[in-house]
Amino acid sequence: MKDKDEILKMEICECGQKSVADAIEIFQDTSLPFKKAKKLVTECNKSCCRVPLMKIYDMTQFGRYDYDEIGYVIEQRLERIKRLGGGEDDDV
């Protein structure tokens, strides 16, 4: 598992090129609903990073962050993109 600092440096979305730390800061500084706040982070309308951003947004609302969970959902998203875009065959 990655430590907190490594997770905070992870890129949350390729479109906006923002890190997890940037997303947390943006969500903390806004009172906008998720859909509009998400655009501040990603600068796009794509749904590729929706799950990790929703988790961070919810955690911001509650004031506690589970960095392991954030890292896990980002890694799952990256693995999915790699599988879909890389043409790798997974025998399941």
C-alpha positions in Angstrom: 0.0 0.0 0.0 1.2 3.5 -0.7 1.6 6.0 2.1 -0.4 9.2 2.5 2.2 11.5 0.7 2.3 9.1 -2.3 -1.5 9.1 -2.6 -1.7 12.9 -2.3 0.7 13.2 -5.3 -1.3 10.7 -7.5 -2.9 12.2 -10.5 -6.7 12.2 -10.1 -7.5 12.9 -13.7 -5.4 13.2 -16.8 -7.7 15.9 -18.3 -7.1 18.4 -15.6 -3.7 17.1 -14.5 -4.6 17.7 -10.9 -3.3 15.6 -8.0 -5.4 14.2 -5.1 -4.1 17.0 -2.9 -5.3 19.6 -5.5 -8.7 17.9 -5.6 -9.0 18.0 -1.8 -8.0 21.6 -1.7 -10.5 22.6 -4.5 -13.4 20.6 -2.8 -12.5 22.3 0.6 -12.6 25.7 -1.0 -16.0 25.4 -2.7 -19.6 25.1 -1.7 -20.7 23.9 -5.1 -22.5 20.6 -5.6 -20.4 17.7 -6.8 -21.2 18.0 -10.5 -19.9 21.6 -10.7 -17.1 21.1 -8.2 -15.9 18.1 -10.3 -15.5 20.4 -13.3 -13.2 22.6 -11.3 -10.9 19.6 -10.8 -11.1 17.9 -14.1 -11.9 20.7 -16.4 -13.9 18.2 -18.5 -17.2 16.3 -18.6 -15.8 12.8 -18.8 -16.7 10.2 -16.3 -13.4 8.3 -16.2 -12.4 9.7 -12.8 -15.9 10.1 -11.3 -15.6 7.4 -8.6 -12.4 8.6 -7.0 -13.6 12.2 -7.2 -16.9 11.3 -5.6 -15.1 9.5 -2.8 -12.9 12.5 -2.2 -15.9 14.9 -2.4 -17.8 12.8 0.2 -14.8 12.5 2.5 -14.4 16.3 2.3 -18.0 16.7 3.4 -17.4 14.5 6.4 -14.0 16.0 7.2 -12.1 12.7 7.2 -10.0 11.1 4.5 -9.3 7.4 3.9 -6.2 7.6 1.8 -5.9 3.9 1.3 -9.4 3.8 -0.2 -8.6 6.8 -2.4 -5.4 5.2 -3.6 -7.2 1.9 -4.2 -10.0 3.4 -6.4 -7.5 5.4 -8.4 -5.4 2.3 -9.0 -8.5 0.4 -10.1 -9.3 3.2 -12.5 -5.8 3.1 -14.0 -5.9 -0.7 -14.3 -9.3 -0.5 -16.1 -8.0 2.1 -18.5 -4.9 0.0 -19.1 -6.9 -3.1 -19.8 -9.3 -1.3 -22.1 -6.8 0.8 -24.0 -3.8 -1.5 -23.9 -5.4 -4.4 -25.5 -4.1 -6.8 -22.8 -6.0 -10.1 -22.5 -6.8 -11.2 -19.0 -7.8 -14.8 -18.6 -10.3 -14.8 -15.9 
